[in-house]
């Protein structure tokens, strides 16, 4: 086993030892073999690292790491000088296209399945940065010269309606590109700044650390800062690329990194191209969801399973300022763990918008464990879409997002426990078979069936498909949560489940009494709802058949989550009697089995779940309090929730 060193004072013709280091990380990547370590020393490395060789196991992995205590930055950009100012105050520069190595991001428009806006003009993968801050792309020269204050908006969905969420008016510096055969002409409005006296960069590479071939297994990436990748839109029906990622491999560890300013996605754990690449956008022959279905079965035919794909660990990273996702993945994310990360300001620039945007956006996240993350100030915090079977979302803190959490077209079992959802819009639940336990929910909850997109479900703890069916909605469990706020128009709490049966036996009885075609009966007869021992405050409404709810309708708990000195802090004021309810520890036995999959709520290894700790890791008593924090008292509570990420 060898250790290679890389330094800005090195040369690639040297042997890579500590006193004769390489100059580029790529040179070390070409030589490293299973069990080897590459140590990169302080400096800015402007390269796309493409790992060549794979590790053989968790014990024989290839490790890339920043030298301890040293700041190592890998950038997909190049510094650009020689700007000239025109008479109208716009700066201009001509750049040889050779700098792009055959793939010019200023010529490549952002496009692909499920991309919605903009539809009347193009946005490109290119970007211009002034002192690390990305400028906005102007749609034409006229906009570039227009007044600097503009208003941007985002389209978000809520119960199939489009709402306009306005971005506050702000000062925007912009750029525009004219791409020719041999050169690219860039124009930019830098305000009062002189780009020749500041750090001015443009992105030129589509990735910072990403293998070009699949199957490069057991790689560790540790302690780097990465930025400025010209990444492309990453829907589940395309080749999902990121600034950093394994490219359809197994067993990566991505830890303690700072990742920011990827045009679309920071980390991709997702799909490769051979199972489909934007066929809907290219052909329109079939619905986009049908191409997604085909991708699943094509992947299975090519060996998609635990032996070859997934089982990654993404932990203790700080991810921010990316246009589409912090972490994205379809199928390649299976059996992975995502924890200890801080993810913020994802998809908040609003230059483009589509249905694949979130701090974490995963499809087919079979047995993925998402826990102990802080996700805030994002367009959408976490979106689990299609086949989120066996997922557990636990001990996360969500705040200041346009929407905290969405789960869509999956049949369960999935578990959401001990989280804080502190934004005004908490959930979009377009799924079934979920269990929500010991959460603090401070916002809107939207719940509805999906009867026009049948989706797969799996054998337990496997990628093997057991069947395909619509999502009828409900069949959810809500135990020992705390709900805050609401109104008749904006449903907070569990009242959206009103009218549902409370057992599988009652569901079967209603189905047998249904007058009409029996297939329509499965569509029209509501599935059960299992809702017990929740706390409702400030107008939040309970399920009409919840007999053991704790109601504090008039009480305003004044909840907030803020970041103080890099640490998330919860403030909440609670009423007298908040701890009087005799609750129980929730287990796999209590949660039962969803109706469709008939699989148990279990750990990924098949062992039973016992929810016996809270968000902070404190042990639950035999009769725990509702909500994610044990030991809260009546009156004001100030709880430090911890620091997250690589800082």
N, C-alpha and C positions, 0 to 999 in steps of 0.2 A: 504494500500500500504506500502510495507516494503523496507528498504534499507539494503542490505547485503554487508559486507566488506570482502575482501580477502587480505591476507598479507603473505609474506614469513616467518614471525614470528608467523603465526597462526597455528591452529589445526582444522582438519575437524570435531572433536567431539564438538567443541565450537558452539555457537549459531549464529555466523556471525555478531554480532553487532560490532560497531566501536572499542570497547575495548576488544573484544573477537572474532577476525576475523577467517574465514576459512583459511586453507592452500592452497587449490586448487580452481580454478575457477569452476571446474566441480561440486564440492559439492554445490556451490551456484546455479549452473544451475539446479540441481536436485530439488531445493526448490522454485525457483523463479516462481511467478504467474503473471498474467496480471496486469500491473501497477507497478510492482516492479523494483528496480534498483540494479545492482551489481556494486560496486566500487572496482576496483583492484588497489592495491598499488604497489609501485616500486619494481622491481625485474625481474628475468628471470623465467618464468613458462614453464617448459618442459612438456606439456600435449596437448592432443587433446580435446578441449572443444566441447562437443556435447549437444547443447541446447535440453532440454527435453520438456518443456511446451511452448505453443505459446501465443502471445498476441492476444487480441480479436479485436482490432481496432487501428487506428492511435493514439487515445487518451489513449488506454489501451495496450500499448506495453511493452515488457520486454527489459530493457536497460542494456547493458554491457558497462562499460566505465572505462578507466584508470583514476586514481585519478588526479585531476588537478595539472599540473606542475611536474608530476612524470613520469619517463620512465618505461613503462611496456612492456616487451617483451614476446611473446608466441612463443616458438620454437618447431618445429617438430624434433629436433635433441637432441642427448645426447653427453656430453663431454666424450672423450675417452682418457685414459692415459695407460701407460704401454707398449708403442711401443718399439720394439727391432730392432737395426740396424744390417743388414746382412753384410757379407763381401763385397758385391758389392755395398754397399751404399744405398740399398733399405730398408725401414722400414717395419716391419711386426708386426701384432697383431692378436690374436685369440679372437673372441667374441662369447659368448654364444648366440644362436638364441632366447633364452627366451626374450632378450631385445626388440625383434621386435613384440612381442605379437601376433604371428601367421601369420604376413604378412611381410616377409623379402623383403625390397626394392632392396637389392642386388641380389635377385633371380628373381625379377619381371622385365621382359624386357619391355621397352617402345614399345607399339604396338597398332594397331587399324586402322580403315578405314582412307584412305587418307594419311597415313604415307608413305613416299617415301624412305628416306635414314636415316640410312645406311641399305643396303639390304644384305651385305655379312657378317656382324657380328652384334652382339647385343649391344645395349645400354640399361642401366638399370635405374630404378627409384632411385637407391641409389646415394648418393653423400658424399664426404669427404670435410670438410672445414678446412682451416688453417687461423686462425685469421679472420674468417668471409668470406674468399674468397674460392669459390668452385674450387676444382681441377677438371681436365678433367679425364674422364674414358679412360684407355688404352684398346685397343681391345684384347691384350694378354700381357704376361710377357715380350716378346721381345720388344714390343713397349714401355713398361714402362721403360726399361733399355736403350732405344735408346737416342740419343742426345735430349736435351730439346727443341731445336728450331724446330718447325714444322710449316707447312703452311696448313691452313684450308680454305675451300671454301664452298659457299652456292649456291644452284641452285635456280634461280628465273625465273618466267615465264614472257614473254612479247610477246604478239600476238602468243601464242602457240609455241614459241621457248624457248628452255632452254639456259639461259646464265649463265656463270660461273662468279661469283663475288668473287674475291679473298680476303681473310682475310689477313691483313698484318702479316708477320712473327713475332712471339713473343715467349717469354719464357713460356713454359707450364709445370706445375707440375701436375702429374698424379697419378691415383690409379688403382688398379685391385683387383678383389675379386674372391675367390674360395669358393663356398657355399657347405657345407656338411650337413648331417642330423641334427647334433646338434650344429655345430659351423660354423661361417663364418670367413675365413682367409682373412684379408685385407693387401695388399701390397701398399706402396705409396712412391713416389719420392718427397720429400719435399725440394729438392735443398739443401741449406746450413742450413736450419732451423731444429731445434730439436723439434719434435712434443710434447715431454714431457715437454718442457719449454714454449711452445706456447699454445694458445687455439685451440685445435683440436677436431672437432665434426664430427659426422656422422648423417645423417637423419634416423629416425627410424619410423616415423609416416606419414601416407598418407595425413594428414590435420592438421591444427591448430585450426580452428573454423568452424565446419561443422556438421549439424545434421545428424544422421544416418537414420531418418525417414523423409518422405516428409510431407508437410502441416504444418510446424512449422512457423506460420505467425507472422508478426509484431514484429520483433526483431531489436533492434538498437545495432550496434557495433561501438564504438567510441574511438579514441585516442590511439589505441594499435600499437605496432610494432610486425609484424609477419614474420617469416622466416623459411626456411629449411624444407619445406614439400615435401614428396616423392610422388608428384602428378603424375597421369598417363595421357597419351595423351588423349585429349578431342575433338574428332570429333563430328559432329552433329548427328551421328547415334549411339552414345554410351552414357553410363552414364557419363555425363560431371561433373567431380569433380574438385574442386579447393582447394587451401590452406584455403580459406575463401569463404563462400557462403551459400545461403538459401536452397539448395536442393529442388527445385520444390515447392516453397512456394510463399507467397504474402506479399508485404508491408515491406520489410526490408529497413533499412537505414544503409549504410556502409559509415562512414565519419571520416575524419581527422586521418586516419591510415597510417602507413608506412609499405609497404608490399614488400618483396624482397626475392629472392633466393628460389622461388618455382621451382621444377624441370620442370614442364610444365606450369601450370596456377596459377595466384595469386587469382583472384576472378572468380568464376563461378556463373552465373545466369541461368545455362542451364538445359538441358534435363535430365530426370531420365531414369532408365534402362528398365522399363516395355514396352516402345514403341520401343525397339530394342537396341542391344548392340553389335556392330561390326559384324553384320551378314555377311557383304560382306567379310571381312577378314577371317571369320570362315568357310564360305560355298562356296563363289563364284557363288552361284546359280543365282543371279540377279545382275544387275549393282548397284554400290554403291548409285547412285542418286535415284534409285527406292526404295531402303530401306529407304532413306531419305524421299521420298514422302509418303511411308507407315507410317513412324513415325508421320508425320503431321496428317494423318487421324486417326491413332490410338490414338493420343493425343486428338483430337476432341471428339472421342468416350468416352474418360475418363474424359471429362470436361474441357479441355484446353480453358480458356477464362478469361476475365477480372475479373470475380467474384472470381476466385480461384488462379490465377497465375499471377506473375509479379508485375508491379507497384512499383518496387524498386527504391531507390535513392542511387546512388553511387557518393559521392561528396568529394572533397578536400582531396583526398588520394594521396600519393606518391607511385608509383609502379615501380619497376625496377629489372633488372637482373633475369628474368624468361625465361625459355627455349622455351615456346610456345606462350603464350598470357599473357597480363596484365589483361584483362577482356574477358571472353568467355561466350557464351550463345547461345542456340538454343531453341526457343519457350518460355523458362522460363524468357526471358528478356523483354517480351512484355510490352508496356505501361510504361517503365522505364525512368528515367532521369540519365544521366551520365555527371557530370559537375565539373569543378574546379580542375580536377586531373592533376598531372604531371606523365607521363608515359614514361619511357626511357629504353634503352638497353634491349629490348625484342627480343628474338630469335637471338641474335648476337654472341652467343658462337659457334653455328653451329655444335653441337655434333649430332644433328638429324634434319631432315627437312621433311616437308609435306605441304599439302594444307590447313592447319588450323592455320596459324601463323600470328599474328599481335599484335600490342599494344592493340587494341580492335577488336575482331572477333565475329560478331553476325550473326546468322541465324534467319529468321522470326522475325525481330526486329520491329514488328508492332507498329507504333506511338512512337517509342523510340526517345528521344531528347538527342542529344550529343552536348554539347556546353561548351565553355570557358575552354577547356583543352589545355595543352601543351604536345604534343607528339613528341618526338625527339629521334634520334639515335636508331631507331628500324629497324628491317628487313622490316616491313610494318607497317605503322602508324595505319590505320583503314581499316577493310575489312567488308563490309556489304554484306551478301550472302543470296540469296533466300528471297523473301517476305519482302523486306525492305520497305513496304508500309506505308506511313505516317511518315517516318523517317525525322528528320531535323538535319543537321550537321551544326552548326552555331558558329561563333566567336572562332574557334579553331586555334592554331598555330602549324604548322607542319614544322619541319626542320631537316636536317641531317639524314633523313631516306633513306634506299635503295629505297623505294617507299612510297609516302604519303598516298594514298587513293585508294581503290578499291571497286567498287560496281558491283555485279554480279547477273545475272538471276533474276531480279526483274522488274516489269512493271510500277512502279510509282503509285501514285505521291510520289516523295521524293524531298527534298529541301536541297541544299548545299549553304550557304550564309555567307558572311562576314568572310571568313577564309583566313589565309595566308598559302599557300603551297610553301615552300621555297626550297624543295629538287630538285635534278636534274630530278627526275622521279615523276610526280605529280599524274596522274590518270591512272588506268585501268578501263574503262567503258564498261563492258559487260552486260549492262542493257538497259533500255529505260524508257522514261517518267520522266526524271529528270529535275530539275531546278537549274541552277548554277547562282548565283546572287552576285555581289559585292565581288568577291574573287580576291586575288592576286595569280597568277599562274606562277611559275618560271621554270617549267620543262615540260618534255615530257607528252603528253596526248595520250593514246592508246584507241581506240574505235572500237568495233566489235560486231556483232550479235552472238547469241548462238542458233543454229537451231537443236541441237540434244538432248536437255534436256528441255522438257516442264515443267514449274513450276507453282505453284498455285498463284492466286491473290485473294483478299478478298473483302468482303463488307466493306465500309468505317468504319474505327475505330473499327474493329471487327476481331476476329480470324476466323470467319465463311468463308469458302472458296466459292468464287463466280464462279471460273472457273480455268482451267489449259491450258496453251498455251506456245508456244515457245517465245523466246525473239528475235524480229526482228531487234532491234537496232534503234538508233535515237529517234525521238519523244521527243527530249530534248529542253530545253530553256537555252540560255546563254545571260544574260543581265548585262551590266555595270560591267564587269570584267576587270582586267588588266592582260595582258599576256606579258611574257618576254622571249626572246631567241628562238632558234630553227634553223633547217636546213632542207634541202630537205629530208635527211634520217631520221631525228628525228622530228616528227611533234609536234610543239608547237603551241598553238592557236586553232582555230576552222576550219581550212582547211580540216580536216578529214570528215567534213560534206558536202563537195562540191558535187554538183549534187542532193542534197535533195530538195524536194518541200518545200515551205515556208508557206503552209497552209493545213489544213485538206481537204479543197475543191480541191486544186490542187492534193493532194494525191489520192482522189477518182477519179478525172478525169484521172490520169495516170493509175489507176487500171482498169477503164472502157476501156481504150485504149489498155490494155495489151493483147497481142496475145498468147493465151495458156491456160492451165488449170487454173481455177480461184484460186485454193488453192496455186498453184505455184506463182500466181500473188502476193499474200500476202507476200510470201517469197522474191520475186525478185524486187518488187516496193518499193523504199525507202520510209520510213516514213518521216514526216515533220521534219524540224529543224527551231526553232524560235530563231534567233540570232540577237541582236541589241545593239548598243551603247557601244561596247567594245573598249578597248584601247590595241594597239599592239605595242611592243617595241622590239628592238634588234633582228629583223628577224622573230618574231612571225607572223604567217600568218592568215588572216581573211577568213571566210566563203565566197565563191565566190559570194553570193547574199546578203551579209550584206552591206546595202547602207549607213549606218550611223556610220561606224567604224572610230575611231581616230587612224591614222597610224603614228608612229614614228619609222620607220623601222631601221634607223641607230643609234638610241639613245641607249646607254648602261647604264642602271640605277644603276648598281653596287649594286644589292640587297644582303643583308645578314641578317640572324637572328642568334644572339648569346645570350648566357646566361651570364649575368654580375651581380655578387653579388646575384645570385639566381633569377634574373628577366630577362625575355625574352626581347630583344631589337632589333627592326627593324631599319636597315639603308637602305635608298633608295634615289637615286638622280634622279630627274624628269626634263623633258624638259619644255621649255616655251610653254604655250598653253595647258598644261595638264588639266586645269580646264575649258576650254572654252565650252565643250560640254554641252548642255542643256538636262540633264537626267531627269528621272521621278522616283517617288517612286513606287516600285514594289509591287503589291497586288495580292491577289487570283484571282481577276477579270482579271488582265493582264496575269497571268500564265495559266489560262484556265484549261483544263482537259486532261490528257493523253488519247490516243485513245483506249487502251485496257481496262483499269479499269474504265474509265469515272468518276473517283472520283476527287474531287477538292483538290487543294493544300490548306490545312486547318490546324489549330491547332488541337491538340488531342481532344478537346471538341467540334469540329465541327465549331468553329468560324472562320471568314476569317482572313487571314494573311495580315499584312501590314508591310513591311520591312522599319522601320522608325528609326532604330538606327544602329550604326556601330559596329565594333569589340570591341571598348572601351566603348560602351554604349552611345555614343554621339548621339544626335538627328540629323536626316537627314533633310536637307532643302527640299523645294518643288522641287528643281533641284539639287540633290546630285551629288558629284563626283563619278566617277567609282572607284572600288576597295573597300577594307574593312576599310580603315581609311579615315575619313573626315578631311579636313583642311590641307592636304598635299600641299606643295608649290613647285614651280620650284626650282631647286637646291637641295642641300643635306638636307635630313630629317632624324632625329634620334628620334625614337618613343619608349618610354618605354611601354611595353605591359602588364606588371604585373607579380606577382608571383603566382605560382600554387602549389597545393598539400598541404601536411600537415606540411611542414617545416616552 
